[in-house]
Amino acid sequence: MAAPPSEDLQRIDAFLDALWLEKNLGENTLAAYRQDLLQLSLTLAEQDAHLLSADAGMLMRILGQKLQSGAAMRSVARLLSSIRRFYGYALREGWVTHNPSQNLQSPRLARYLPHVLSETQIEALLAAPDQTRPLGLRDAAMLELMYACGLRVSELVNLEMRQLDLNADLVMVFGKGRKERLVPMGEMAAERIATYLQNARPRILGARISAAVFVTARGAAMTRQRFWQNMEAYAKVAGIEQAVSPHSLRHAFATHLLNHGADLRSVQLMLGHANLGTTEIYTHVAQARLKALHEKHHPRA
């Protein structure tokens, strides 16, 4: 595979370094920007162009070709976001005299309504770990805390002891861009965390020391991939046939709160969404469920 021009590589690295310093974005987000911009550079190189010589027509054709190749709308929208951010930075730095992405239009994204686990399914999932074993106590605490607080998986596995306040049943969460939010964990989650910390974590760690709340048999922090694998295994034990992921618990947290009368603004704050519009998707999920229940049970539906 051909490599992008060295000048483009230097510009991309400088942009990502600045983005990390300004926004403190996570590794996965930065990696996505890098992947998009490297692919853009390679495509432009095939047209004897480079990042700083591209015009709006070139960028529009590249986006159109990506759509025509069968790429998902969400993937194209992400590429456009990467392009806009890069050229906005390039303009501020004086690398270009105008922003070629300024008038590019976003593809229309279909509204995605996540399939949400029912409260019965959640109860079965939370009960699935074998709590007679230290690792089972750990996994039960992780599942309970993730559902109780609506955490992202990265927030869960990166949780450190200093972020827990079991006296007040609160957890300090560092979300995207290292933004802090304080989330109540509830009595059940606090009890499971306390049981894990007292009866399981010391046995898992042995003589080793770790700042991480959730540790593995090697004494290291739990990884996202391992937690996902564990969750899939527990879903099978719970008899859940649909596909599940760590984000399934976050979806369930938000939807079940709204179903039980929570206001949208409070859910937004607990999820750590910067934009209320992102949280509004869960009102559509809740409304869709109510409609389905009405159609199923009302005699004149």
C-alpha positions as CSV (number, residue, x, y, z in Angstrom):
1,M,0.0,0.0,0.0
2,A,1.4,3.4,-1.0
3,A,2.3,5.8,1.8
4,P,0.8,9.3,1.9
5,P,3.1,12.2,1.0
6,S,5.6,13.1,3.8
7,E,4.3,16.7,3.9
8,D,0.7,15.4,4.5
9,L,1.9,13.1,7.3
10,Q,3.6,16.0,9.0
11,R,0.5,18.2,8.7
12,I,-1.7,15.4,10.0
13,D,0.6,14.8,13.0
14,A,0.7,18.5,13.8
15,F,-3.1,18.7,13.6
16,L,-3.6,15.7,15.9
17,D,-1.1,17.0,18.4
18,A,-2.9,20.3,18.5
19,L,-6.3,18.6,18.8
20,W,-5.1,16.5,21.7
21,L,-3.7,19.6,23.5
22,E,-6.8,21.7,22.9
23,K,-9.6,19.1,23.3
24,N,-7.9,16.3,25.2
25,L,-9.7,13.8,23.1
26,G,-9.4,10.0,23.7
27,E,-7.1,7.7,21.8
28,N,-9.9,6.1,19.8
29,T,-11.2,9.5,18.6
30,L,-7.7,10.7,17.6
31,A,-7.1,7.3,15.8
32,A,-10.3,7.7,13.8
33,Y,-9.3,11.3,12.7
34,R,-5.8,9.9,11.7
35,Q,-7.3,7.0,9.7
36,D,-9.7,9.3,7.9
37,L,-7.0,11.9,7.0
38,L,-4.5,9.3,5.9
39,Q,-7.1,7.8,3.6
40,L,-8.0,11.2,2.3
41,S,-4.3,12.0,1.6
42,L,-3.9,8.7,-0.3
43,T,-6.9,9.3,-2.4
44,L,-5.7,12.9,-3.2
45,A,-2.3,11.5,-4.1
46,E,-3.9,9.4,-6.8
47,Q,-5.1,12.6,-8.3
48,D,-1.6,14.2,-8.1
49,A,-2.9,16.4,-5.3
50,H,-2.2,16.7,-1.5
51,L,-4.1,17.9,1.5
52,L,-3.2,21.6,1.1
53,S,-3.9,21.7,-2.6
54,A,-7.3,20.1,-2.5
55,D,-10.3,22.1,-3.5
56,A,-14.0,21.8,-2.7
57,G,-14.7,19.9,-5.9
58,M,-12.1,17.2,-5.1
59,L,-13.4,16.8,-1.6
60,M,-17.0,16.5,-2.8
61,R,-16.0,13.8,-5.3
62,I,-14.2,11.8,-2.7
63,L,-17.2,11.9,-0.3
64,G,-19.5,11.0,-3.2
65,Q,-17.3,8.1,-4.2
66,K,-17.3,6.8,-0.6
67,L,-21.1,6.9,-0.6
68,Q,-21.3,5.1,-4.0
69,S,-19.0,2.4,-2.8
70,G,-21.5,1.4,-0.2
71,A,-20.0,3.0,2.8
72,A,-22.4,3.7,5.7
73,M,-23.8,7.2,6.1
74,R,-22.3,7.4,9.5
75,S,-18.8,6.6,8.1
76,V,-19.1,9.3,5.5
77,A,-20.4,11.8,8.1
78,R,-17.3,11.0,10.3
79,L,-15.0,11.5,7.3
80,L,-16.6,14.9,6.6
81,S,-16.2,15.8,10.3
82,S,-12.5,15.0,10.1
83,I,-12.1,17.0,6.9
84,R,-13.8,20.1,8.4
85,R,-11.8,20.0,11.5
86,F,-8.5,19.6,9.7
87,Y,-9.1,22.4,7.2
88,G,-10.4,24.7,10.0
89,Y,-7.1,24.1,11.8
90,A,-5.1,24.6,8.5
91,L,-6.8,27.9,7.9
92,R,-6.0,29.1,11.5
93,E,-2.4,28.1,11.1
94,G,-2.1,29.8,7.7
95,W,-1.4,26.6,5.8
96,V,-4.2,27.5,3.4
97,T,-5.8,30.8,2.4
98,H,-9.4,29.5,2.4
99,N,-11.3,26.5,3.8
100,P,-12.3,24.1,0.9
101,S,-14.6,22.2,3.2
102,Q,-16.6,25.3,4.3
103,N,-19.7,24.6,2.1
104,L,-19.6,20.8,2.1
105,Q,-23.0,19.3,3.1
106,S,-23.4,16.5,5.6
107,P,-25.2,13.4,4.4
108,R,-28.6,12.9,6.0
109,L,-28.3,10.3,8.8
110,A,-31.2,8.0,9.5
111,R,-32.2,8.3,13.1
112,Y,-30.9,5.2,14.9
113,L,-33.1,3.8,17.6
114,P,-31.0,1.4,19.7
115,H,-32.6,-1.8,20.8
116,V,-32.9,-1.6,24.5
117,L,-32.8,-4.5,26.9
118,S,-35.9,-4.8,29.0
119,E,-35.8,-4.5,32.8
120,T,-36.3,-8.2,33.1
121,Q,-33.4,-8.9,30.9
122,I,-31.2,-6.5,32.8
123,E,-32.1,-8.2,36.1
124,A,-31.1,-11.6,34.6
125,L,-27.9,-10.2,33.3
126,L,-26.9,-8.6,36.6
127,A,-27.6,-11.9,38.3
128,A,-25.5,-14.0,35.9
129,P,-22.0,-13.7,37.4
130,D,-21.1,-16.4,40.0
131,Q,-20.7,-14.3,43.1
132,T,-19.1,-17.2,45.1
133,R,-15.9,-16.5,43.2
134,P,-13.7,-13.3,43.4
135,L,-13.9,-12.7,39.6
136,G,-17.6,-13.2,39.7
137,L,-17.9,-10.6,42.4
138,R,-15.8,-8.2,40.3
139,D,-18.0,-8.7,37.2
140,A,-21.2,-8.4,39.1
141,A,-20.0,-5.0,40.5
142,M,-18.9,-3.9,37.1
143,L,-22.3,-4.7,35.4
144,E,-24.2,-3.2,38.3
145,L,-22.2,0.0,38.3
146,M,-22.4,0.4,34.5
147,Y,-26.1,0.1,34.5
148,A,-26.6,2.2,37.7
149,C,-24.6,5.1,36.3
150,G,-24.9,4.8,32.5
151,L,-21.1,4.7,32.1
152,R,-19.2,4.3,28.9
153,V,-17.1,1.2,28.9
154,S,-13.9,3.3,28.8
155,E,-15.1,5.2,31.8
156,L,-15.8,2.0,33.7
157,V,-12.5,0.2,33.0
158,N,-10.4,3.3,33.7
159,L,-12.1,4.0,37.0
160,E,-9.7,4.6,39.9
161,M,-10.2,4.1,43.6
162,R,-10.0,7.9,44.2
163,Q,-13.1,8.4,42.1
164,L,-15.4,6.4,44.4
165,D,-17.2,7.9,47.3
166,L,-19.1,5.0,48.9
167,N,-20.2,7.1,51.9
168,A,-22.2,9.3,49.6
169,D,-22.9,6.6,46.9
170,L,-21.3,8.8,44.3
171,V,-18.7,8.2,41.5
172,M,-16.6,10.9,39.9
173,V,-16.5,10.1,36.1
174,F,-14.0,11.5,33.7
175,G,-15.7,11.4,30.3
176,K,-14.8,12.5,26.8
177,G,-12.2,15.3,26.8
178,R,-11.6,14.5,30.5
179,K,-14.7,16.3,31.4
180,E,-15.8,15.6,35.0
181,R,-19.3,14.6,36.1
182,L,-20.6,13.4,39.4
183,V,-23.0,10.5,39.1
184,P,-25.1,8.8,41.9
185,M,-24.5,5.1,41.9
186,G,-27.5,4.0,44.0
187,E,-27.7,1.7,47.0
188,M,-27.5,-1.6,45.0
189,A,-24.4,-0.7,43.1
190,A,-22.7,0.8,46.2
191,E,-23.3,-2.5,48.0
192,R,-21.9,-4.6,45.2
193,I,-18.9,-2.3,44.9
194,A,-18.3,-2.5,48.7
195,T,-18.6,-6.3,48.7
196,Y,-16.1,-6.6,45.7
197,L,-13.6,-4.2,47.3
198,Q,-13.7,-6.0,50.7
199,N,-14.0,-9.7,49.6
200,A,-12.6,-9.9,46.0
201,R,-10.2,-7.2,45.0
202,P,-7.6,-8.0,47.6
203,R,-7.7,-11.7,46.7
204,I,-7.4,-10.9,43.0
205,L,-4.5,-8.5,43.5
206,G,-2.6,-10.5,46.1
207,A,0.6,-8.5,47.0
208,R,0.3,-6.3,44.0
209,I,-0.8,-2.6,44.2
210,S,-3.1,-0.9,41.6
211,A,-5.0,2.3,41.4
212,A,-7.6,0.7,39.2
213,V,-10.9,-0.3,40.8
214,F,-11.5,-3.3,38.5
215,V,-8.4,-5.5,38.2
216,T,-7.6,-8.8,36.5
217,A,-5.8,-11.9,37.8
218,R,-2.6,-10.3,36.4
219,G,-3.0,-7.3,38.6
220,A,-3.7,-5.0,35.7
221,A,-6.8,-2.9,35.0
222,M,-9.6,-4.6,33.1
223,T,-9.6,-4.0,29.4
224,R,-12.6,-2.9,27.3
225,Q,-12.2,-6.0,25.1
226,R,-12.2,-8.4,28.0
227,F,-15.2,-6.8,29.7
228,W,-17.1,-7.0,26.4
229,Q,-16.2,-10.8,26.1
230,N,-17.3,-11.3,29.7
231,M,-20.6,-9.5,29.1
232,E,-21.4,-11.6,26.1
233,A,-20.8,-14.7,28.1
234,Y,-23.1,-13.5,30.9
235,A,-25.8,-12.6,28.4
236,K,-25.8,-16.2,27.3
237,V,-26.1,-17.3,30.9
238,A,-29.0,-14.9,31.3
239,G,-30.8,-16.3,28.2
240,I,-30.5,-13.1,26.2
241,E,-30.5,-14.0,22.6
242,Q,-30.0,-10.6,21.0
243,A,-26.6,-9.2,20.5
244,V,-25.3,-7.2,23.5
245,S,-22.4,-4.8,24.1
246,P,-21.3,-2.7,27.0
247,H,-23.2,0.2,25.4
248,S,-26.4,-1.8,25.8
249,L,-26.3,-1.1,29.5
250,R,-25.8,2.7,28.8
251,H,-28.9,2.6,26.5
252,A,-30.9,0.7,29.1
253,F,-29.8,3.1,31.9
254,A,-31.1,6.2,30.0
255,T,-34.3,4.6,28.6
256,H,-35.4,3.0,31.9
257,L,-34.8,6.3,33.7
258,L,-37.1,8.1,31.3
259,N,-39.7,5.3,31.5
260,H,-39.8,5.9,35.2
261,G,-40.3,9.7,35.0
262,A,-36.8,11.1,35.0
263,D,-36.4,14.5,33.1
264,L,-34.3,14.7,30.0
265,R,-31.9,17.3,31.3
266,S,-31.0,15.1,34.3
267,V,-30.4,12.1,32.1
268,Q,-28.2,14.3,29.9
269,L,-26.0,15.3,32.8
270,M,-25.6,11.8,34.1
271,L,-24.7,10.5,30.6
272,G,-22.2,13.3,30.1
273,H,-23.7,14.4,26.8
274,A,-22.5,17.8,25.7
275,N,-25.7,18.3,23.5
276,L,-29.2,17.6,24.7
277,G,-30.1,16.5,21.2
278,T,-27.9,13.4,21.7
279,T,-29.9,12.5,24.7
280,E,-33.2,13.0,22.9
281,I,-32.8,9.7,21.1
282,Y,-33.8,7.9,24.3
283,T,-37.2,9.7,24.3
284,H,-37.9,8.2,20.9
285,V,-36.9,4.8,22.3
286,A,-39.2,5.2,25.2
287,Q,-42.1,6.5,23.0
288,A,-41.6,3.6,20.6
289,R,-41.8,1.1,23.5
290,L,-45.0,2.8,24.8
291,K,-46.6,2.6,21.4
292,A,-45.7,-1.1,21.0
293,L,-47.2,-1.8,24.5
294,H,-50.4,0.1,23.6
295,E,-50.8,-1.8,20.3
296,K,-50.2,-5.1,22.1
297,H,-52.5,-4.7,25.1
298,H,-55.2,-2.1,24.3
299,P,-58.4,-3.7,23.1
300,R,-59.0,-1.1,20.4
301,A,-55.4,-0.5,19.3
